[in-house]
Amino acid sequence: MPTRCFPILFMLHMFHTAVLYPHVLVHALLSRCLMVSSVVDLNAAARLLLGLPRRDHVRQALKELHWLPVVFRIKFKVALMMFTVHTRRCPDYLNDSVQACNSDPGRTRLRSASSTNYSVPRTRTKLGDRAFSVAGPVVWNSLPAAVREADSLYSFKRQLKTHLFTSCFNDWLSVFMYFTNL
């Protein structure tokens, strides 16, 4: 890569972290408009960085840059918040918003009492599904046990990104869901 590209790389990295991450931090307020805006921003940044024409597909560029698509970034951030809840390194209001399956006295004799799952409250609306008290446990329970049982924040982030990256770029069903949810 020519040396004149490094300022562009730095600029795009700053754009990538400073502009895109605030969009994915608030899962409860995520709207379709914001999602499309974030996807367009991410795709434009990838095209600019790799010098792709405007009409080229960005999927391979995202894979080459090792960037997660926006939908998977949201899952990453929600899972990261759930890890802090699980390890009790979060504010009390987050701890109080979710309930572990093993803390329910009615489940003491069930297999779920020994699991690291969280109970998912029922909702009646899509907006209710976006609340952290629902979205957090859904994302956490969908992770493999090996990822959930990480011993440190660093290893959890590494294993989680690897899991999401492989599920995004190797699983055709999730790719189909990603492109149909735009």
C-alpha positions as CSV (number, residue, x, y, z in Angstrom):
1,M,0.0,0.0,0.0
2,P,1.5,3.4,-0.9
3,T,2.4,5.7,2.0
4,R,0.0,8.4,0.8
5,C,-2.9,6.1,1.8
6,F,-1.9,6.0,5.5
7,P,-3.6,9.4,6.4
8,I,-6.7,8.1,4.6
9,L,-6.4,4.9,6.6
10,F,-6.1,6.9,9.9
11,M,-9.1,9.1,8.9
12,L,-11.2,6.1,8.1
13,H,-10.3,4.4,11.3
14,M,-11.3,7.4,13.3
15,F,-14.5,7.6,11.3
16,H,-15.1,3.9,11.9
17,T,-14.7,4.1,15.6
18,A,-16.1,7.6,16.4
19,V,-19.0,7.7,14.1
20,L,-20.3,4.2,13.7
21,Y,-20.0,2.9,17.3
22,P,-22.3,5.5,18.8
23,H,-25.0,4.3,16.3
24,V,-24.7,0.8,17.6
25,L,-24.5,1.6,21.4
26,V,-28.2,2.3,21.7
27,H,-30.0,-0.8,20.7
28,A,-33.3,0.2,22.2
29,L,-33.5,3.4,20.0
30,L,-32.3,1.8,16.8
31,S,-34.7,2.6,13.9
32,R,-34.6,1.4,10.4
33,C,-33.6,4.8,9.1
34,L,-30.5,4.8,11.5
35,M,-29.6,1.3,10.4
36,V,-29.7,2.2,6.7
37,S,-27.7,5.3,7.4
38,S,-25.0,3.3,9.3
39,V,-24.9,0.7,6.6
40,V,-24.4,3.3,3.9
41,D,-21.7,5.0,6.0
42,L,-19.8,1.7,6.6
43,N,-20.1,0.7,2.9
44,A,-18.9,4.1,1.8
45,A,-15.9,4.0,4.1
46,A,-15.0,0.5,2.9
47,R,-15.3,1.6,-0.8
48,L,-13.2,4.7,-0.1
49,L,-10.5,2.8,1.7
50,L,-10.1,0.1,-0.9
51,G,-10.7,2.3,-3.9
52,L,-13.7,0.3,-5.1
53,P,-16.2,1.7,-7.7
54,R,-19.5,2.9,-6.4
55,R,-21.5,0.0,-7.7
56,D,-19.3,-2.8,-6.5
57,H,-20.5,-5.0,-3.7
58,V,-18.9,-4.3,-0.3
59,R,-19.2,-7.7,1.3
60,Q,-15.8,-8.9,0.2
61,A,-14.3,-5.5,1.2
62,L,-15.7,-5.8,4.7
63,K,-14.3,-9.3,4.9
64,E,-10.9,-8.1,3.7
65,L,-10.9,-5.2,6.2
66,H,-12.1,-7.5,9.0
67,W,-15.0,-5.2,9.7
68,L,-18.4,-6.5,10.9
69,P,-21.5,-5.3,9.1
70,V,-23.7,-3.0,11.2
71,V,-26.2,-5.7,12.3
72,F,-23.4,-7.8,13.7
73,R,-21.8,-4.7,15.3
74,I,-25.0,-4.2,17.2
75,K,-24.9,-7.8,18.4
76,F,-21.3,-7.4,19.4
77,K,-22.1,-4.3,21.5
78,V,-25.1,-5.9,23.1
79,A,-23.2,-9.1,23.9
80,L,-20.4,-7.0,25.3
81,M,-22.8,-5.2,27.6
82,M,-24.3,-8.6,28.6
83,F,-20.8,-9.9,29.5
84,T,-20.4,-6.9,31.8
85,V,-23.7,-7.8,33.4
86,H,-22.7,-11.5,33.6
87,T,-19.4,-10.7,35.3
88,R,-21.1,-8.0,37.6
89,R,-18.9,-5.2,36.2
90,C,-21.8,-2.9,35.2
91,P,-24.1,-0.4,36.8
92,D,-26.9,-1.7,39.0
93,Y,-29.7,-0.6,36.6
94,L,-28.3,-2.9,33.9
95,N,-28.0,-5.8,36.4
96,D,-31.6,-5.2,37.5
97,S,-33.0,-5.2,33.9
98,V,-32.1,-8.8,33.2
99,Q,-32.6,-12.0,35.2
100,A,-30.5,-15.1,35.1
101,C,-32.3,-18.4,34.7
102,N,-30.5,-19.9,37.6
103,S,-31.7,-17.1,39.9
104,D,-35.4,-18.1,39.4
105,P,-36.5,-20.2,42.4
106,G,-39.0,-22.1,40.2
107,R,-36.1,-23.5,38.1
108,T,-33.9,-25.0,40.8
109,R,-34.5,-28.6,39.6
110,L,-34.3,-27.9,35.9
111,R,-31.3,-28.1,33.7
112,S,-31.5,-24.4,33.0
113,A,-30.6,-23.8,36.7
114,S,-27.0,-24.7,36.0
115,S,-26.7,-22.8,32.7
116,T,-25.5,-19.3,32.0
117,N,-28.7,-18.4,30.1
118,Y,-30.8,-15.4,30.9
119,S,-34.6,-15.4,30.8
120,V,-36.2,-13.5,28.0
121,P,-39.3,-11.5,28.9
122,R,-42.3,-11.7,26.5
123,T,-43.2,-8.6,24.6
124,R,-46.0,-7.6,22.3
125,T,-44.3,-5.1,20.0
126,K,-41.2,-4.8,17.9
127,L,-40.2,-1.8,20.1
128,G,-40.4,-4.0,23.1
129,D,-38.1,-6.5,21.4
130,R,-35.5,-3.8,21.1
131,A,-35.3,-3.1,24.8
132,F,-32.0,-4.2,26.4
133,S,-34.0,-6.3,28.9
134,V,-35.1,-8.4,25.9
135,A,-32.4,-8.0,23.3
136,G,-29.5,-8.6,25.7
137,P,-30.7,-12.1,26.8
138,V,-31.6,-13.0,23.3
139,V,-28.1,-12.2,22.0
140,W,-26.4,-13.7,25.0
141,N,-28.4,-17.0,24.8
142,S,-27.6,-17.3,21.1
143,L,-23.8,-17.3,21.8
144,P,-22.0,-20.6,22.0
145,A,-21.0,-21.7,25.5
146,A,-17.3,-21.4,24.7
147,V,-17.7,-17.7,24.0
148,R,-19.9,-17.1,27.1
149,E,-17.5,-18.7,29.4
150,A,-14.5,-16.5,28.5
151,D,-12.4,-15.6,31.6
152,S,-11.5,-12.0,30.7
153,L,-13.0,-9.1,28.8
154,Y,-10.1,-9.3,26.2
155,S,-10.7,-13.0,25.5
156,F,-14.4,-12.5,25.3
157,K,-14.1,-9.7,22.8
158,R,-11.7,-11.8,20.7
159,Q,-13.8,-14.9,20.7
160,L,-17.0,-12.9,20.1
161,K,-15.7,-11.1,17.1
162,T,-14.3,-14.4,15.7
163,H,-17.7,-16.0,16.2
164,L,-19.7,-13.2,14.7
165,F,-17.2,-12.8,11.8
166,T,-17.4,-16.5,10.9
167,S,-21.2,-16.6,11.3
168,C,-21.5,-13.5,9.1
169,F,-19.2,-14.4,6.3
170,N,-19.5,-18.2,6.2
171,D,-23.2,-18.7,6.9
172,W,-25.3,-18.0,3.8
173,L,-28.5,-17.7,5.8
174,S,-27.2,-14.9,8.0
175,V,-25.9,-13.1,4.9
176,F,-29.3,-13.4,3.3
177,M,-30.9,-12.0,6.5
178,Y,-28.4,-9.2,6.6
179,F,-29.2,-8.0,3.1
180,T,-32.9,-8.4,3.4
181,N,-33.1,-6.4,6.6
182,L,-31.7,-3.2,4.9
